[in-house]
């Protein structure tokens, strides 16, 4: 196996975790949720003549930040992977854009988790809570250990490509815009992007993980980080399979209802 270049750690990992990038992502998420999104929600309610239940308001208010994060994460991650900015080694990377991508996601997920925990309705969604906790721990570990296993976290962020479709479908559904072409495109786009980025990539992802984990260079990665990575990635895949099952059922129901109308 090809030997790894030497890995050097800075004296402190604090700047990798707490920095202007993660802080900006955190406060931007809070600002979007509490300042920007509520007026947009009220405006859409008036235009569509729909009065949403209060229990749905906070979830709607989180979608703008969620979509913005998804666009940024997918853009940065895709650029890093397409142009080889993460290097040829899976064990670690010192890519500046890679660090920025992880820091943006860390700031967003911490803020969004805080919003979820403060809202009783959102707090009841155990799958989302598990998703956020697992994601935050993975990001913290990779940043704390200054780029170790960065490639796999960046690759996983590509799966955020389906998030804008998920969010748009939620908005259209709750504002009762479910009969037009836009709703169908959004629903089918959600299933297609989810399958392309989260389901069909699973075999290759685990094959690549295996090749990385048996590499002698993995000795520089702490054992508990390796164990957590396997548990983390496995949990995400179980969640993704569960969510995809629900999406396919919804898409089939939508397709059948469309055929019945014809």
C-alpha positions as CSV (number, residue, x, y, z in Angstrom):
1,X,0.0,0.0,0.0
2,X,1.1,3.6,-0.7
3,X,2.7,5.3,2.3
4,X,1.0,8.4,3.7
5,X,2.8,11.8,3.9
6,X,3.6,12.9,7.4
7,X,0.7,14.2,9.4
8,X,1.4,17.2,11.7
9,X,-1.1,18.6,14.2
10,X,-1.2,22.2,15.3
11,X,-0.7,22.9,19.0
12,X,-4.4,23.6,19.5
13,X,-7.5,22.3,17.8
14,X,-9.7,25.1,19.2
15,X,-9.3,27.4,16.1
16,X,-10.6,24.5,13.9
17,X,-13.8,24.3,16.0
18,X,-14.5,27.8,17.2
19,X,-13.7,30.3,14.4
20,X,-15.4,33.1,12.3
21,X,-16.8,30.5,9.8
22,X,-18.6,28.3,12.3
23,X,-19.7,31.4,14.3
24,X,-21.1,33.0,11.1
25,X,-23.0,29.8,10.2
26,X,-24.4,29.5,13.7
27,X,-25.7,33.1,13.9
28,X,-26.9,33.2,10.3
29,X,-29.0,30.1,11.0
30,X,-30.5,31.8,14.1
31,X,-31.1,35.0,12.2
32,X,-32.8,33.2,9.3
33,X,-35.1,31.3,11.7
34,X,-36.2,34.1,13.9
35,X,-35.9,37.2,11.8
36,X,-36.0,36.4,8.0
37,X,-38.3,33.4,7.8
38,X,-41.4,34.4,9.9
39,X,-42.4,37.4,7.6
40,X,-42.0,35.1,4.5
41,X,-44.2,32.5,6.2
42,X,-46.9,35.0,7.0
43,X,-46.7,36.5,3.5
44,X,-47.1,33.0,1.9
45,X,-50.0,32.3,4.3
46,X,-51.8,35.4,3.1
47,X,-51.2,34.8,-0.6
48,X,-52.3,31.2,-0.4
49,X,-55.2,32.0,2.1
50,X,-53.9,29.3,4.4
51,X,-53.7,29.6,8.2
52,X,-51.1,27.2,9.4
53,X,-51.3,25.6,12.9
54,X,-48.8,27.1,15.3
55,X,-47.2,23.7,15.7
56,X,-46.0,23.9,12.1
57,X,-44.6,27.5,12.2
58,X,-41.2,26.8,13.7
59,X,-40.5,23.9,11.3
60,X,-41.3,26.2,8.4
61,X,-39.0,28.9,9.8
62,X,-36.1,26.5,9.8
63,X,-36.4,25.6,6.1
64,X,-34.7,28.7,4.7
65,X,-31.5,28.1,6.7
66,X,-31.7,24.4,5.9
67,X,-31.9,25.0,2.2
68,X,-29.1,27.6,2.3
69,X,-26.8,25.3,4.2
70,X,-27.6,22.5,1.7
71,X,-26.7,24.7,-1.3
72,X,-23.4,25.8,0.3
73,X,-22.5,22.3,1.6
74,X,-23.2,20.6,-1.8
75,X,-21.4,23.3,-3.7
76,X,-18.3,23.3,-1.5
77,X,-18.2,19.5,-1.2
78,X,-18.7,18.9,-5.0
79,X,-16.0,21.4,-5.9
80,X,-13.6,19.8,-3.4
81,X,-14.2,16.3,-4.7
82,X,-14.4,17.2,-8.4
83,X,-11.1,19.1,-8.4
84,X,-9.2,16.8,-6.0
85,X,-8.8,19.5,-3.3
86,X,-9.0,16.8,-0.6
87,X,-5.9,15.0,-1.9
88,X,-5.6,11.4,-2.8
89,X,-5.5,10.1,0.8
90,X,-8.6,9.1,2.6
91,X,-7.0,9.0,6.1
92,X,-6.7,12.8,6.4
93,X,-6.8,16.0,4.4
94,X,-5.5,19.5,5.0
95,X,-7.8,21.1,2.4
96,X,-8.7,24.7,3.4
97,X,-12.0,24.5,1.6
98,X,-12.6,21.1,3.2
99,X,-12.2,22.7,6.7
100,X,-14.5,25.6,5.7
101,X,-17.1,23.1,4.5
102,X,-17.0,21.2,7.8
103,X,-17.1,24.4,9.8
104,X,-20.1,25.8,8.0
105,X,-22.0,22.6,8.6
106,X,-21.0,22.5,12.2
107,X,-22.3,26.0,12.9
108,X,-25.5,25.2,11.1
109,X,-26.2,21.9,12.8
110,X,-25.5,23.2,16.3
111,X,-27.8,26.2,15.7
112,X,-30.5,24.0,14.2
113,X,-30.2,21.4,17.0
114,X,-30.7,24.2,19.6
115,X,-33.8,25.4,17.7
116,X,-35.2,21.8,17.7
117,X,-34.5,21.3,21.4
118,X,-36.3,24.5,22.3
119,X,-39.5,23.5,20.4
120,X,-41.7,20.7,21.7
121,X,-43.1,19.8,18.3
122,X,-39.7,19.6,16.6
123,X,-38.2,17.8,19.7
124,X,-40.6,14.9,19.1
125,X,-38.9,14.0,15.8
126,X,-36.4,11.5,17.2
127,X,-34.9,10.7,13.7
128,X,-34.0,14.3,13.2
129,X,-32.5,14.5,16.7
130,X,-30.4,11.4,16.0
131,X,-29.3,12.8,12.6
132,X,-28.2,16.1,14.1
133,X,-26.4,14.6,17.1
134,X,-24.5,12.1,15.0
135,X,-23.6,14.7,12.4
136,X,-22.3,17.2,15.0
137,X,-20.1,14.5,16.7
138,X,-18.6,13.4,13.4
139,X,-17.9,17.0,12.4
140,X,-16.4,17.9,15.8
141,X,-14.1,14.8,15.7
142,X,-12.8,15.5,12.2
143,X,-12.2,19.2,13.1
144,X,-10.7,18.4,16.5
145,X,-8.3,15.9,14.9
146,X,-7.5,18.5,12.2
147,X,-8.7,16.8,9.1
148,X,-8.7,13.1,9.8
149,X,-11.4,11.2,7.8
150,X,-12.4,14.5,6.3
151,X,-13.0,12.9,2.9
152,X,-15.8,10.8,4.1
153,X,-17.6,13.6,5.9
154,X,-17.3,15.8,2.8
155,X,-18.6,13.0,0.7
156,X,-21.6,12.5,3.0
157,X,-22.4,16.2,2.7
158,X,-23.2,15.7,-1.0
159,X,-26.3,13.9,0.2
160,X,-27.7,17.4,1.1
161,X,-28.6,17.7,-2.6
162,X,-32.0,16.3,-1.8
163,X,-32.7,18.7,1.1
164,X,-34.0,21.6,-1.1
165,X,-36.5,19.2,-2.7
166,X,-37.6,17.9,0.7
167,X,-38.0,21.4,2.0
168,X,-39.9,22.6,-1.0
169,X,-42.3,19.7,-0.9
170,X,-43.0,20.4,2.8
171,X,-43.8,24.0,2.0
172,X,-46.0,23.2,-1.0
173,X,-47.9,20.5,1.0
174,X,-48.6,22.8,4.0
175,X,-49.7,25.7,1.8
176,X,-52.0,23.3,-0.1
177,X,-50.2,23.7,-3.4
178,X,-50.3,20.0,-4.3
179,X,-52.2,19.8,-7.6
180,X,-49.8,21.5,-10.0
181,X,-46.7,20.4,-12.0
182,X,-44.4,22.1,-9.5
183,X,-45.5,19.7,-6.7
184,X,-44.9,16.6,-8.9
185,X,-41.5,17.8,-10.1
186,X,-40.5,18.5,-6.5
187,X,-41.7,15.1,-5.2
188,X,-40.0,13.1,-8.0
189,X,-36.9,15.3,-7.8
190,X,-36.7,14.6,-4.0
191,X,-36.8,10.8,-4.6
192,X,-34.4,10.9,-7.5
193,X,-31.7,13.1,-5.7
194,X,-32.1,11.1,-2.5
195,X,-31.6,7.8,-4.3
196,X,-28.6,9.2,-6.3
197,X,-26.7,10.7,-3.4
198,X,-27.7,8.5,-0.4
199,X,-28.8,5.1,-1.6
200,X,-26.9,4.1,-4.8
201,X,-23.6,5.3,-3.4
202,X,-23.7,3.0,-0.4
203,X,-21.8,0.0,-1.8
204,X,-19.0,2.1,-3.2
205,X,-18.8,4.2,0.0
206,X,-18.4,1.1,2.3
207,X,-15.9,-0.5,-0.1
208,X,-13.8,2.6,0.0
209,X,-14.1,2.8,3.7
210,X,-12.9,-0.8,4.0
211,X,-9.8,0.0,1.9
212,X,-9.1,3.0,4.0
213,X,-9.6,1.4,7.4
214,X,-7.2,-1.5,6.5
215,X,-4.5,0.9,5.4
216,X,-1.5,1.0,7.8
217,X,-1.8,4.8,7.8
218,X,-5.0,4.5,9.8
219,X,-2.8,4.1,12.9
220,X,-2.8,7.9,13.2
221,X,-6.6,7.9,13.7
222,X,-7.7,7.2,17.3
223,X,-9.5,3.9,17.8
224,X,-12.6,5.5,19.3
225,X,-12.9,7.8,16.2
226,X,-12.7,4.7,13.9
227,X,-15.5,3.0,15.9
228,X,-17.6,6.1,16.0
229,X,-17.2,6.6,12.2
230,X,-18.5,3.1,11.5
231,X,-21.4,3.5,13.9
232,X,-22.1,7.0,12.6
233,X,-22.1,6.0,8.9
234,X,-24.2,2.9,9.6
235,X,-26.8,4.9,11.5
236,X,-27.1,7.4,8.7
237,X,-27.5,4.6,6.2
238,X,-30.3,3.0,8.3
239,X,-32.0,6.4,8.5
240,X,-31.6,7.0,4.8
241,X,-33.1,3.6,3.9
242,X,-36.0,4.3,6.2
243,X,-36.6,7.8,4.8
244,X,-36.2,6.5,1.2
245,X,-38.8,3.8,1.9
246,X,-41.3,6.5,3.0
247,X,-40.4,8.7,0.0
248,X,-41.0,5.8,-2.5
249,X,-44.4,5.1,-0.9
250,X,-45.3,8.7,-1.2
251,X,-44.2,8.9,-4.8
252,X,-46.2,5.8,-5.7
253,X,-49.2,7.3,-4.0
254,X,-48.8,10.5,-6.0
255,X,-48.3,8.7,-9.3
256,X,-51.5,6.6,-8.7
257,X,-53.5,9.6,-7.7
258,X,-52.4,11.4,-10.9
259,X,-53.4,8.4,-13.1
260,X,-56.8,8.1,-11.3
261,X,-57.5,11.8,-12.1
262,X,-56.8,11.1,-15.7
